[in-house]
Amino acid sequence: MKHKEPMPERLEIQKKIRELEAAGGESFYIDVEPDPPGHPLTPEEVDYLQVRFSSKWHSFWARRLAALAQRHYRRSLHMRVVGEENLAGIHGGAILTSNHFSKYENLAVKEVADRVPGRHRFYRVIKGSNYFIPGVIGYLMKHCDTLPLSTNLKTTRLFSEALTEILQKDGLVLIYPEQAMWWNYRKPRPFKPGAFFYAAKCGVPIIPIFVTMEDQDEPDEYGFPKQSYTIHVMPPIYPDPNASLRENERRMMAENQRLCSEKYREVYGCEICYRQA
């Protein structure tokens, strides 16, 4: 059932976003929605490369379920890809980056991954706490080619090894450099370097994506205007083989940030102004 009035819970989230934006700095990376109960994932709980038969089985069905969801939200959110020509030169593994504002926008990124030439498998890096979400979304989080993070050092080592192998085997991996999800937030936020570190380390390009939104005439499940997504694919950013890992990381991150900021100004017609505390 759709709500005619905005849900109080979502109004509180919007308020928290305004407060964090005003605080600035590290506040940009704080989550605004509560995590489900959980714990740091241990090596026994994850199977990043899907070696076990049970992992392969669940992944098979989860990908088909995700395909149905993608088809539905492609229509519901009026998804439109702009800049597909920028994918023509991608011939191996790559890291895709995007702004993080909805539990559905990873499906928008999948629209881009589906247009990359050749055969590629699409993976998503997720918070470890998402592994414990109940229901259908939780099933997808656990089994649909996801790479959960963990503060457990042994698990982190396995994550790094798996991500490297996936990229070497022409996989496409979505990493959110903004880290936290801020619901329906339209501005680009400062980046964390993880995506660019792995791109430089593995010698693969970054495919920068910035999703812009426009209100539809009907409400979403929270009583706010449903959004339409335009998915902007910008020119890929390649590591320089003559530069150090750190130099590549910094340069690629700065270029990705610049492209997103320029796209925001172009689409919304305004400067990126953050509230002051």
C-alpha positions as CSV (number, residue, x, y, z in Angstrom):
1,M,0.0,0.0,0.0
2,K,1.4,3.4,-0.9
3,H,1.4,6.2,1.6
4,K,-0.2,9.5,0.7
5,E,1.8,11.3,3.4
6,P,5.6,11.0,3.7
7,M,6.6,8.4,6.3
8,P,8.0,9.9,9.5
9,E,10.9,7.5,9.4
10,R,12.0,8.9,6.0
11,L,11.6,12.5,7.2
12,E,14.0,11.6,10.1
13,I,16.5,10.2,7.6
14,Q,16.3,13.4,5.5
15,K,16.9,15.4,8.7
16,K,19.9,13.2,9.6
17,I,21.4,13.7,6.1
18,R,21.1,17.5,6.5
19,E,22.9,17.3,9.8
20,L,25.7,15.1,8.5
21,E,26.1,17.3,5.4
22,A,26.4,20.3,7.6
23,A,29.0,18.6,9.8
24,G,31.1,17.7,6.8
25,G,34.4,15.8,6.9
26,E,34.1,12.2,7.9
27,S,30.4,12.7,8.5
28,F,29.8,12.1,4.8
29,Y,30.7,8.4,5.3
30,I,28.2,7.8,8.1
31,D,25.2,5.6,7.4
32,V,21.8,7.2,7.9
33,E,19.8,4.0,8.2
34,P,20.2,1.4,11.0
35,D,22.1,-1.8,10.2
36,P,20.5,-5.2,10.9
37,P,21.9,-7.1,13.8
38,G,25.0,-8.9,12.8
39,H,28.7,-9.4,13.4
40,P,32.0,-9.2,11.5
41,L,32.0,-12.0,8.9
42,T,34.5,-14.8,9.4
43,P,36.2,-16.7,6.6
44,E,33.9,-19.7,7.1
45,E,30.8,-17.6,6.4
46,V,31.8,-16.3,3.0
47,D,32.6,-18.0,-0.3
48,Y,33.7,-15.1,-2.5
49,L,34.7,-17.2,-5.5
50,Q,31.7,-19.6,-5.1
51,V,33.7,-22.7,-4.7
52,R,31.1,-24.6,-2.8
53,F,28.2,-26.3,-4.6
54,S,25.6,-24.6,-2.3
55,S,27.1,-21.2,-3.3
56,K,26.8,-21.9,-7.0
57,W,23.2,-23.2,-6.5
58,H,22.0,-20.1,-4.6
59,S,23.9,-17.8,-7.0
60,F,22.2,-19.4,-10.0
61,W,18.7,-18.6,-8.6
62,A,19.7,-15.2,-7.1
63,R,20.9,-13.9,-10.5
64,R,17.6,-14.9,-12.1
65,L,15.6,-13.2,-9.3
66,A,17.8,-10.1,-9.7
67,A,17.1,-10.1,-13.5
68,L,13.4,-10.0,-12.8
69,A,13.9,-7.1,-10.4
70,Q,16.0,-5.3,-12.9
71,R,13.4,-5.7,-15.6
72,H,10.7,-4.3,-13.2
73,Y,12.7,-1.3,-12.0
74,R,13.9,-0.5,-15.4
75,R,10.3,0.4,-16.3
76,S,9.2,1.6,-12.8
77,L,12.2,4.0,-12.5
78,H,12.3,5.0,-16.2
79,M,16.0,4.0,-16.3
80,R,17.9,5.5,-19.2
81,V,21.6,5.1,-20.0
82,V,23.5,8.0,-21.5
83,G,27.1,7.8,-22.7
84,E,27.2,4.1,-23.7
85,E,29.8,4.9,-26.3
86,N,32.3,5.4,-23.5
87,L,32.2,1.6,-22.9
88,A,33.5,0.7,-26.4
89,G,37.2,0.4,-25.3
90,I,36.6,-1.8,-22.3
91,H,38.0,-5.3,-23.0
92,G,38.8,-6.9,-19.7
93,G,38.0,-6.4,-16.0
94,A,36.9,-3.1,-14.7
95,I,35.7,-1.4,-11.5
96,L,32.4,0.6,-11.8
97,T,31.8,3.5,-9.4
98,S,28.5,5.2,-8.8
99,N,26.8,7.6,-6.3
100,H,25.0,5.6,-3.6
101,F,21.5,6.8,-2.8
102,S,19.1,3.8,-3.0
103,K,18.8,0.1,-2.6
104,Y,17.8,0.0,-6.2
105,E,20.5,2.0,-7.9
106,N,22.8,-1.0,-8.2
107,L,20.3,-2.2,-10.8
108,A,21.0,1.0,-12.7
109,V,24.7,0.2,-12.6
110,K,23.9,-3.3,-13.9
111,E,22.2,-1.6,-16.9
112,V,25.7,-0.3,-17.7
113,A,27.5,-3.5,-17.0
114,D,25.2,-5.3,-19.4
115,R,26.3,-2.9,-22.2
116,V,30.1,-3.5,-21.7
117,P,31.4,-5.4,-24.8
118,G,32.2,-9.1,-24.3
119,R,31.3,-11.6,-21.7
120,H,31.6,-10.3,-18.1
121,R,30.2,-11.3,-14.8
122,F,29.0,-8.5,-12.6
123,Y,29.8,-8.3,-8.8
124,R,28.8,-5.8,-6.1
125,V,30.9,-4.9,-3.0
126,I,28.6,-4.6,-0.1
127,K,28.7,-3.8,3.6
128,G,29.1,-6.9,5.7
129,S,26.0,-6.0,7.7
130,N,23.9,-6.4,4.5
131,Y,24.6,-10.1,4.7
132,F,22.2,-10.3,7.6
133,I,19.2,-8.5,6.0
134,P,16.1,-10.8,6.1
135,G,13.8,-11.6,3.3
136,V,14.2,-11.4,-0.5
137,I,16.6,-8.5,-0.4
138,G,18.7,-10.3,2.1
139,Y,18.8,-13.4,-0.1
140,L,20.1,-11.3,-3.0
141,M,22.6,-9.6,-0.8
142,K,23.9,-12.9,0.3
143,H,23.9,-14.8,-2.9
144,C,23.7,-12.5,-6.0
145,D,27.5,-12.2,-6.7
146,T,28.2,-10.0,-3.8
147,L,31.5,-9.3,-2.1
148,P,30.8,-8.4,1.5
149,L,33.3,-6.4,3.5
150,S,34.4,-7.4,7.0
151,T,36.6,-6.0,9.8
152,N,37.9,-9.6,10.4
153,L,41.5,-9.5,9.1
154,K,41.4,-13.0,7.6
155,T,38.2,-12.3,5.8
156,T,39.6,-9.0,4.5
157,R,42.6,-10.9,3.1
158,L,40.2,-13.3,1.3
159,F,38.2,-10.4,0.0
160,S,41.3,-8.8,-1.5
161,E,42.5,-12.0,-3.1
162,A,39.0,-12.8,-4.5
163,L,38.6,-9.2,-5.9
164,T,41.9,-9.4,-7.6
165,E,41.1,-12.8,-9.2
166,I,37.7,-11.6,-10.4
167,L,39.2,-8.6,-12.1
168,Q,41.9,-10.7,-13.7
169,K,39.2,-12.9,-15.1
170,D,37.4,-10.0,-16.8
171,G,34.8,-9.5,-14.0
172,L,33.1,-6.1,-13.5
173,V,32.9,-5.0,-9.9
174,L,30.7,-2.2,-8.5
175,I,32.4,-0.3,-5.6
176,Y,30.7,2.7,-4.0
177,P,33.4,5.3,-3.3
178,E,31.0,7.3,-1.2
179,Q,30.7,4.3,1.1
180,A,27.4,5.1,2.9
181,M,24.0,5.2,1.3
182,W,22.2,8.5,1.7
183,W,18.6,8.0,0.5
184,N,17.6,10.1,-2.5
185,Y,20.7,12.4,-2.0
186,R,21.5,14.0,-5.4
187,K,24.9,15.7,-4.8
188,P,28.2,13.9,-5.3
189,R,30.0,13.3,-2.0
190,P,33.7,13.0,-1.2
191,F,35.2,9.6,-2.1
192,K,37.1,7.0,-0.2
193,P,40.1,5.6,-2.1
194,G,39.4,1.8,-2.0
195,A,38.0,1.5,-5.5
196,F,40.9,3.4,-7.0
197,F,43.5,1.5,-4.9
198,Y,42.3,-1.8,-6.4
199,A,42.0,-0.4,-9.9
200,A,45.6,0.8,-9.7
201,K,46.8,-2.5,-8.0
202,C,45.1,-4.7,-10.6
203,G,45.8,-2.5,-13.6
204,V,42.1,-2.1,-14.6
205,P,40.1,1.0,-15.6
206,I,37.5,2.8,-13.6
207,I,34.1,3.2,-15.3
208,P,32.7,6.3,-13.7
209,I,28.9,6.4,-13.4
210,F,26.8,9.2,-12.0
211,V,23.0,8.7,-11.7
212,T,20.8,11.7,-11.7
213,M,17.2,11.8,-10.6
214,E,13.9,13.4,-11.5
215,D,10.6,13.4,-9.7
216,Q,7.8,11.4,-11.2
217,D,4.1,12.3,-10.7
218,E,3.3,9.3,-8.5
219,P,4.5,8.6,-4.9
220,D,6.9,5.8,-4.0
221,E,6.4,3.3,-1.1
222,Y,7.4,6.0,1.4
223,G,5.0,8.7,0.3
224,F,7.7,10.7,-1.6
225,P,7.8,11.3,-5.3
226,K,9.0,8.2,-7.2
227,Q,12.3,8.9,-9.0
228,S,13.3,8.5,-12.6
229,Y,17.0,7.5,-13.2
230,T,19.3,8.8,-15.9
231,I,22.5,6.8,-15.8
232,H,25.5,8.8,-17.1
233,V,28.5,6.8,-18.2
234,M,31.6,8.9,-18.4
235,P,35.0,8.2,-20.1
236,P,36.9,5.4,-18.4
237,I,39.9,6.3,-16.2
238,Y,43.0,4.1,-16.8
239,P,45.9,3.7,-14.4
240,D,49.3,5.0,-15.7
241,P,51.8,2.1,-15.9
242,N,54.6,4.6,-15.3
243,A,53.1,6.0,-12.0
244,S,53.2,4.5,-8.6
245,L,50.2,2.8,-7.0
246,R,49.6,5.8,-4.7
247,E,49.9,8.3,-7.6
248,N,47.4,6.3,-9.7
249,E,45.0,6.0,-6.8
250,R,45.0,9.7,-6.1
251,R,44.8,10.8,-9.7
252,M,42.0,8.4,-10.6
253,M,40.0,9.3,-7.6
254,A,40.4,13.0,-8.3
255,E,39.4,12.6,-11.9
256,N,36.3,10.5,-11.0
257,Q,35.3,13.1,-8.5
258,R,35.7,15.9,-11.1
259,L,33.6,14.1,-13.7
260,C,30.8,13.5,-11.2
261,S,30.8,17.1,-10.0
262,E,30.8,18.4,-13.6
263,K,27.9,16.1,-14.4
264,Y,25.9,17.3,-11.4
265,R,26.4,20.9,-12.5
266,E,25.4,20.1,-16.1
267,V,22.2,18.2,-15.2
268,Y,20.9,20.2,-12.2
269,G,22.2,23.6,-13.3
270,C,23.6,24.6,-9.9
271,E,26.8,24.5,-8.0
272,I,27.5,21.9,-5.3
273,C,26.9,23.7,-2.1
274,Y,26.9,21.9,1.2
275,R,25.1,23.2,4.3
276,Q,27.3,24.6,7.0
277,A,27.1,23.5,10.6
